[in-house]
Amino acid sequence: MAKFRDIKILQKFAAVHASSHNHFNLDRHLNRRDIFKRNRSAALAEWRQHAA
């Protein structure tokens, strides 16, 4: 995360990354919805921790 000097650039990168990850995510249909949502929440929390 040290590459991102500006928080706006980090947010834009995170948005694009999440969008493409969701589009090409093959695990989505293999897991139950509650497991998928728990994993996505954990990933979002990790992103927020790195951004802080």
PDB file of N, CA, C and O in Angstrom:
ATOM      1  N   MET A   1       0.806  -1.185   0.000  1.00  0.00           N
ATOM      2  CA  MET A   1       0.000   0.000   0.000  1.00  0.00           C
ATOM      3  C   MET A   1       0.857   1.260   0.000  1.00  0.00           C
ATOM      4  O   MET A   1       0.337   2.361  -0.177  1.00  0.00           O
ATOM      5  N   ALA A   2       2.156   1.111   0.195  1.00  0.00           N
ATOM      6  CA  ALA A   2       3.034   2.278   0.220  1.00  0.00           C
ATOM      7  C   ALA A   2       3.107   2.955  -1.150  1.00  0.00           C
ATOM      8  O   ALA A   2       3.466   4.129  -1.237  1.00  0.00           O
ATOM      9  N   LYS A   3       2.769   2.224  -2.228  1.00  0.00           N
ATOM     10  CA  LYS A   3       2.781   2.804  -3.569  1.00  0.00           C
ATOM     11  C   LYS A   3       1.759   3.913  -3.712  1.00  0.00           C
ATOM     12  O   LYS A   3       1.953   4.842  -4.495  1.00  0.00           O
ATOM     13  N   PHE A   4       0.674   3.823  -2.963  1.00  0.00           N
ATOM     14  CA  PHE A   4      -0.430   4.764  -3.114  1.00  0.00           C
ATOM     15  C   PHE A   4      -0.200   5.970  -2.212  1.00  0.00           C
ATOM     16  O   PHE A   4      -0.420   5.915  -1.002  1.00  0.00           O
ATOM     17  N   ARG A   5       0.243   7.051  -2.823  1.00  0.00           N
ATOM     18  CA  ARG A   5       0.506   8.259  -2.040  1.00  0.00           C
ATOM     19  C   ARG A   5      -0.777   9.030  -1.745  1.00  0.00           C
ATOM     20  O   ARG A   5      -0.864   9.751  -0.751  1.00  0.00           O
ATOM     21  N   ASP A   6      -1.759   8.873  -2.609  1.00  0.00           N
ATOM     22  CA  ASP A   6      -3.013   9.601  -2.459  1.00  0.00           C
ATOM     23  C   ASP A   6      -4.136   8.609  -2.171  1.00  0.00           C
ATOM     24  O   ASP A   6      -4.254   7.579  -2.833  1.00  0.00           O
ATOM     25  N   ILE A   7      -4.955   8.932  -1.178  1.00  0.00           N
ATOM     26  CA  ILE A   7      -6.036   8.025  -0.789  1.00  0.00           C
ATOM     27  C   ILE A   7      -7.061   7.863  -1.908  1.00  0.00           C
ATOM     28  O   ILE A   7      -7.680   6.804  -2.017  1.00  0.00           O
ATOM     29  N   LYS A   8      -7.256   8.886  -2.741  1.00  0.00           N
ATOM     30  CA  LYS A   8      -8.221   8.780  -3.841  1.00  0.00           C
ATOM     31  C   LYS A   8      -7.778   7.744  -4.859  1.00  0.00           C
ATOM     32  O   LYS A   8      -8.606   7.017  -5.409  1.00  0.00           O
ATOM     33  N   ILE A   9      -6.477   7.673  -5.114  1.00  0.00           N
ATOM     34  CA  ILE A   9      -5.962   6.673  -6.051  1.00  0.00           C
ATOM     35  C   ILE A   9      -6.149   5.273  -5.469  1.00  0.00           C
ATOM     36  O   ILE A   9      -6.508   4.341  -6.190  1.00  0.00           O
ATOM     37  N   LEU A  10      -5.908   5.125  -4.174  1.00  0.00           N
ATOM     38  CA  LEU A  10      -6.107   3.833  -3.516  1.00  0.00           C
ATOM     39  C   LEU A  10      -7.572   3.418  -3.596  1.00  0.00           C
ATOM     40  O   LEU A  10      -7.872   2.255  -3.866  1.00  0.00           O
ATOM     41  N   GLN A  11      -8.483   4.355  -3.365  1.00  0.00           N
ATOM     42  CA  GLN A  11      -9.907   4.033  -3.423  1.00  0.00           C
ATOM     43  C   GLN A  11     -10.326   3.645  -4.833  1.00  0.00           C
ATOM     44  O   GLN A  11     -11.120   2.724  -5.020  1.00  0.00           O
ATOM     45  N   LYS A  12      -9.788   4.353  -5.829  1.00  0.00           N
ATOM     46  CA  LYS A  12     -10.120   4.028  -7.216  1.00  0.00           C
ATOM     47  C   LYS A  12      -9.591   2.638  -7.572  1.00  0.00           C
ATOM     48  O   LYS A  12     -10.287   1.853  -8.216  1.00  0.00           O
ATOM     49  N   PHE A  13      -8.371   2.339  -7.158  1.00  0.00           N
ATOM     50  CA  PHE A  13      -7.796   1.024  -7.415  1.00  0.00           C
ATOM     51  C   PHE A  13      -8.637  -0.064  -6.751  1.00  0.00           C
ATOM     52  O   PHE A  13      -8.925  -1.096  -7.357  1.00  0.00           O
ATOM     53  N   ALA A  14      -9.024   0.179  -5.507  1.00  0.00           N
ATOM     54  CA  ALA A  14      -9.807  -0.819  -4.775  1.00  0.00           C
ATOM     55  C   ALA A  14     -11.159  -1.057  -5.450  1.00  0.00           C
ATOM     56  O   ALA A  14     -11.630  -2.192  -5.524  1.00  0.00           O
ATOM     57  N   ALA A  15     -11.774   0.010  -5.936  1.00  0.00           N
ATOM     58  CA  ALA A  15     -13.076  -0.131  -6.600  1.00  0.00           C
ATOM     59  C   ALA A  15     -12.946  -0.931  -7.889  1.00  0.00           C
ATOM     60  O   ALA A  15     -13.756  -1.820  -8.155  1.00  0.00           O
ATOM     61  N   VAL A  16     -11.939  -0.621  -8.683  1.00  0.00           N
ATOM     62  CA  VAL A  16     -11.736  -1.341  -9.946  1.00  0.00           C
ATOM     63  C   VAL A  16     -11.363  -2.790  -9.671  1.00  0.00           C
ATOM     64  O   VAL A  16     -11.851  -3.701 -10.340  1.00  0.00           O
ATOM     65  N   HIS A  17     -10.505  -2.999  -8.693  1.00  0.00           N
ATOM     66  CA  HIS A  17     -10.084  -4.356  -8.350  1.00  0.00           C
ATOM     67  C   HIS A  17     -11.279  -5.185  -7.883  1.00  0.00           C
ATOM     68  O   HIS A  17     -11.450  -6.326  -8.312  1.00  0.00           O
ATOM     69  N   ALA A  18     -12.098  -4.619  -7.012  1.00  0.00           N
ATOM     70  CA  ALA A  18     -13.267  -5.346  -6.513  1.00  0.00           C
ATOM     71  C   ALA A  18     -14.241  -5.658  -7.639  1.00  0.00           C
ATOM     72  O   ALA A  18     -14.807  -6.750  -7.700  1.00  0.00           O
ATOM     73  N   SER A  19     -14.433  -4.691  -8.527  1.00  0.00           N
ATOM     74  CA  SER A  19     -15.353  -4.892  -9.642  1.00  0.00           C
ATOM     75  C   SER A  19     -14.888  -6.032 -10.542  1.00  0.00           C
ATOM     76  O   SER A  19     -15.676  -6.908 -10.898  1.00  0.00           O
ATOM     77  N   SER A  20     -13.622  -6.017 -10.905  1.00  0.00           N
ATOM     78  CA  SER A  20     -13.109  -7.080 -11.778  1.00  0.00           C
ATOM     79  C   SER A  20     -13.054  -8.416 -11.039  1.00  0.00           C
ATOM     80  O   SER A  20     -13.310  -9.467 -11.627  1.00  0.00           O
ATOM     81  N   HIS A  21     -12.723  -8.373  -9.757  1.00  0.00           N
ATOM     82  CA  HIS A  21     -12.672  -9.615  -8.976  1.00  0.00           C
ATOM     83  C   HIS A  21     -14.057 -10.248  -8.892  1.00  0.00           C
ATOM     84  O   HIS A  21     -14.193 -11.464  -9.033  1.00  0.00           O
ATOM     85  N   ASN A  22     -15.080  -9.438  -8.666  1.00  0.00           N
ATOM     86  CA  ASN A  22     -16.435  -9.976  -8.603  1.00  0.00           C
ATOM     87  C   ASN A  22     -16.889 -10.518  -9.950  1.00  0.00           C
ATOM     88  O   ASN A  22     -17.625 -11.502 -10.014  1.00  0.00           O
ATOM     89  N   HIS A  23     -16.449  -9.876 -11.023  1.00  0.00           N
ATOM     90  CA  HIS A  23     -16.856 -10.311 -12.360  1.00  0.00           C
ATOM     91  C   HIS A  23     -16.267 -11.674 -12.709  1.00  0.00           C
ATOM     92  O   HIS A  23     -16.938 -12.520 -13.301  1.00  0.00           O
ATOM     93  N   PHE A  24     -15.005 -11.875 -12.336  1.00  0.00           N
ATOM     94  CA  PHE A  24     -14.311 -13.109 -12.704  1.00  0.00           C
ATOM     95  C   PHE A  24     -14.209 -14.110 -11.558  1.00  0.00           C
ATOM     96  O   PHE A  24     -13.466 -15.087 -11.653  1.00  0.00           O
ATOM     97  N   ASN A  25     -14.937 -13.878 -10.493  1.00  0.00           N
ATOM     98  CA  ASN A  25     -14.840 -14.735  -9.316  1.00  0.00           C
ATOM     99  C   ASN A  25     -15.556 -16.066  -9.580  1.00  0.00           C
ATOM    100  O   ASN A  25     -16.778 -16.111  -9.717  1.00  0.00           O
ATOM    101  N   LEU A  26     -14.784 -17.125  -9.645  1.00  0.00           N
ATOM    102  CA  LEU A  26     -15.358 -18.441  -9.915  1.00  0.00           C
ATOM    103  C   LEU A  26     -15.826 -19.145  -8.648  1.00  0.00           C
ATOM    104  O   LEU A  26     -16.572 -20.122  -8.717  1.00  0.00           O
ATOM    105  N   ASP A  27     -15.386 -18.647  -7.484  1.00  0.00           N
ATOM    106  CA  ASP A  27     -15.802 -19.264  -6.229  1.00  0.00           C
ATOM    107  C   ASP A  27     -17.241 -18.911  -5.870  1.00  0.00           C
ATOM    108  O   ASP A  27     -17.863 -19.579  -5.044  1.00  0.00           O
ATOM    109  N   ARG A  28     -17.756 -17.881  -6.483  1.00  0.00           N
ATOM    110  CA  ARG A  28     -19.079 -17.386  -6.101  1.00  0.00           C
ATOM    111  C   ARG A  28     -20.141 -18.476  -6.205  1.00  0.00           C
ATOM    112  O   ARG A  28     -20.956 -18.625  -5.294  1.00  0.00           O
ATOM    113  N   HIS A  29     -20.148 -19.224  -7.270  1.00  0.00           N
ATOM    114  CA  HIS A  29     -21.194 -20.224  -7.436  1.00  0.00           C
ATOM    115  C   HIS A  29     -20.873 -21.544  -6.741  1.00  0.00           C
ATOM    116  O   HIS A  29     -21.722 -22.435  -6.695  1.00  0.00           O
ATOM    117  N   LEU A  30     -19.662 -21.687  -6.199  1.00  0.00           N
ATOM    118  CA  LEU A  30     -19.290 -22.930  -5.530  1.00  0.00           C
ATOM    119  C   LEU A  30     -19.600 -22.902  -4.037  1.00  0.00           C
ATOM    120  O   LEU A  30     -19.718 -23.950  -3.402  1.00  0.00           O
ATOM    121  N   ASN A  31     -19.733 -21.693  -3.479  1.00  0.00           N
ATOM    122  CA  ASN A  31     -19.957 -21.550  -2.044  1.00  0.00           C
ATOM    123  C   ASN A  31     -21.387 -21.111  -1.769  1.00  0.00           C
ATOM    124  O   ASN A  31     -22.045 -20.492  -2.606  1.00  0.00           O
ATOM    125  N   ARG A  32     -21.842 -21.449  -0.576  1.00  0.00           N
ATOM    126  CA  ARG A  32     -23.146 -20.941  -0.156  1.00  0.00           C
ATOM    127  C   ARG A  32     -23.060 -19.443   0.047  1.00  0.00           C
ATOM    128  O   ARG A  32     -21.975 -18.896   0.242  1.00  0.00           O
ATOM    129  N   ARG A  33     -24.198 -18.785   0.000  1.00  0.00           N
ATOM    130  CA  ARG A  33     -24.238 -17.321   0.063  1.00  0.00           C
ATOM    131  C   ARG A  33     -23.649 -16.785   1.367  1.00  0.00           C
ATOM    132  O   ARG A  33     -22.917 -15.795   1.347  1.00  0.00           O
ATOM    133  N   ASP A  34     -23.957 -17.424   2.505  1.00  0.00           N
ATOM    134  CA  ASP A  34     -23.467 -16.919   3.786  1.00  0.00           C
ATOM    135  C   ASP A  34     -21.943 -17.038   3.884  1.00  0.00           C
ATOM    136  O   ASP A  34     -21.286 -16.163   4.448  1.00  0.00           O
ATOM    137  N   ILE A  35     -21.388 -18.111   3.340  1.00  0.00           N
ATOM    138  CA  ILE A  35     -19.927 -18.274   3.342  1.00  0.00           C
ATOM    139  C   ILE A  35     -19.289 -17.246   2.419  1.00  0.00           C
ATOM    140  O   ILE A  35     -18.270 -16.645   2.759  1.00  0.00           O
ATOM    141  N   PHE A  36     -19.888 -17.046   1.256  1.00  0.00           N
ATOM    142  CA  PHE A  36     -19.362 -16.061   0.311  1.00  0.00           C
ATOM    143  C   PHE A  36     -19.363 -14.671   0.924  1.00  0.00           C
ATOM    144  O   PHE A  36     -18.369 -13.952   0.827  1.00  0.00           O
ATOM    145  N   LYS A  37     -20.474 -14.279   1.557  1.00  0.00           N
ATOM    146  CA  LYS A  37     -20.570 -12.954   2.162  1.00  0.00           C
ATOM    147  C   LYS A  37     -19.588 -12.800   3.320  1.00  0.00           C
ATOM    148  O   LYS A  37     -19.027 -11.720   3.504  1.00  0.00           O
ATOM    149  N   ARG A  38     -19.369 -13.849   4.098  1.00  0.00           N
ATOM    150  CA  ARG A  38     -18.400 -13.783   5.194  1.00  0.00           C
ATOM    151  C   ARG A  38     -16.989 -13.578   4.657  1.00  0.00           C
ATOM    152  O   ARG A  38     -16.221 -12.790   5.209  1.00  0.00           O
ATOM    153  N   ASN A  39     -16.648 -14.285   3.580  1.00  0.00           N
ATOM    154  CA  ASN A  39     -15.319 -14.118   2.980  1.00  0.00           C
ATOM    155  C   ASN A  39     -15.136 -12.727   2.400  1.00  0.00           C
ATOM    156  O   ASN A  39     -14.067 -12.132   2.542  1.00  0.00           O
ATOM    157  N   ARG A  40     -16.170 -12.199   1.747  1.00  0.00           N
ATOM    158  CA  ARG A  40     -16.081 -10.851   1.177  1.00  0.00           C
ATOM    159  C   ARG A  40     -15.968  -9.799   2.276  1.00  0.00           C
ATOM    160  O   ARG A  40     -15.250  -8.814   2.113  1.00  0.00           O
ATOM    161  N   SER A  41     -16.665  -9.994   3.387  1.00  0.00           N
ATOM    162  CA  SER A  41     -16.572  -9.053   4.505  1.00  0.00           C
ATOM    163  C   SER A  41     -15.166  -9.060   5.103  1.00  0.00           C
ATOM    164  O   SER A  41     -14.633  -8.012   5.467  1.00  0.00           O
ATOM    165  N   ALA A  42     -14.581 -10.231   5.199  1.00  0.00           N
ATOM    166  CA  ALA A  42     -13.213 -10.328   5.714  1.00  0.00           C
ATOM    167  C   ALA A  42     -12.233  -9.631   4.774  1.00  0.00           C
ATOM    168  O   ALA A  42     -11.308  -8.958   5.229  1.00  0.00           O
ATOM    169  N   ALA A  43     -12.430  -9.788   3.477  1.00  0.00           N
ATOM    170  CA  ALA A  43     -11.555  -9.129   2.504  1.00  0.00           C
ATOM    171  C   ALA A  43     -11.710  -7.615   2.576  1.00  0.00           C
ATOM    172  O   ALA A  43     -10.717  -6.892   2.490  1.00  0.00           O
ATOM    173  N   LEU A  44     -12.929  -7.124   2.732  1.00  0.00           N
ATOM    174  CA  LEU A  44     -13.162  -5.687   2.846  1.00  0.00           C
ATOM    175  C   LEU A  44     -12.522  -5.131   4.115  1.00  0.00           C
ATOM    176  O   LEU A  44     -11.931  -4.051   4.090  1.00  0.00           O
ATOM    177  N   ALA A  45     -12.635  -5.852   5.206  1.00  0.00           N
ATOM    178  CA  ALA A  45     -12.009  -5.409   6.459  1.00  0.00           C
ATOM    179  C   ALA A  45     -10.493  -5.335   6.314  1.00  0.00           C
ATOM    180  O   ALA A  45      -9.853  -4.424   6.838  1.00  0.00           O
ATOM    181  N   GLU A  46      -9.926  -6.301   5.599  1.00  0.00           N
ATOM    182  CA  GLU A  46      -8.474  -6.284   5.376  1.00  0.00           C
ATOM    183  C   GLU A  46      -8.059  -5.079   4.523  1.00  0.00           C
ATOM    184  O   GLU A  46      -7.048  -4.433   4.798  1.00  0.00           O
ATOM    185  N   TRP A  47      -8.852  -4.786   3.486  1.00  0.00           N
ATOM    186  CA  TRP A  47      -8.567  -3.599   2.657  1.00  0.00           C
ATOM    187  C   TRP A  47      -8.621  -2.335   3.483  1.00  0.00           C
ATOM    188  O   TRP A  47      -7.751  -1.472   3.366  1.00  0.00           O
ATOM    189  N   ARG A  48      -9.635  -2.223   4.317  1.00  0.00           N
ATOM    190  CA  ARG A  48      -9.771  -1.019   5.159  1.00  0.00           C
ATOM    191  C   ARG A  48      -8.614  -0.895   6.138  1.00  0.00           C
ATOM    192  O   ARG A  48      -8.152   0.211   6.420  1.00  0.00           O
ATOM    193  N   GLN A  49      -8.145  -2.022   6.656  1.00  0.00           N
ATOM    194  CA  GLN A  49      -7.018  -1.994   7.579  1.00  0.00           C
ATOM    195  C   GLN A  49      -5.754  -1.516   6.858  1.00  0.00           C
ATOM    196  O   GLN A  49      -4.979  -0.740   7.416  1.00  0.00           O
ATOM    197  N   HIS A  50      -5.547  -1.972   5.631  1.00  0.00           N
ATOM    198  CA  HIS A  50      -4.374  -1.552   4.868  1.00  0.00           C
ATOM    199  C   HIS A  50      -4.467  -0.081   4.467  1.00  0.00           C
ATOM    200  O   HIS A  50      -3.453   0.613   4.391  1.00  0.00           O
ATOM    201  N   ALA A  51      -5.680   0.388   4.213  1.00  0.00           N
ATOM    202  CA  ALA A  51      -5.863   1.773   3.774  1.00  0.00           C
ATOM    203  C   ALA A  51      -5.708   2.761   4.936  1.00  0.00           C
ATOM    204  O   ALA A  51      -5.398   3.932   4.719  1.00  0.00           O
ATOM    205  N   ALA A  52      -5.921   2.297   6.144  1.00  0.00           N
ATOM    206  CA  ALA A  52      -5.866   3.202   7.303  1.00  0.00           C
ATOM    207  C   ALA A  52      -4.446   3.554   7.699  1.00  0.00           C
ATOM    208  O   ALA A  52      -4.239   4.304   8.653  1.00  0.00           O
TER     209      ALA A  52
END
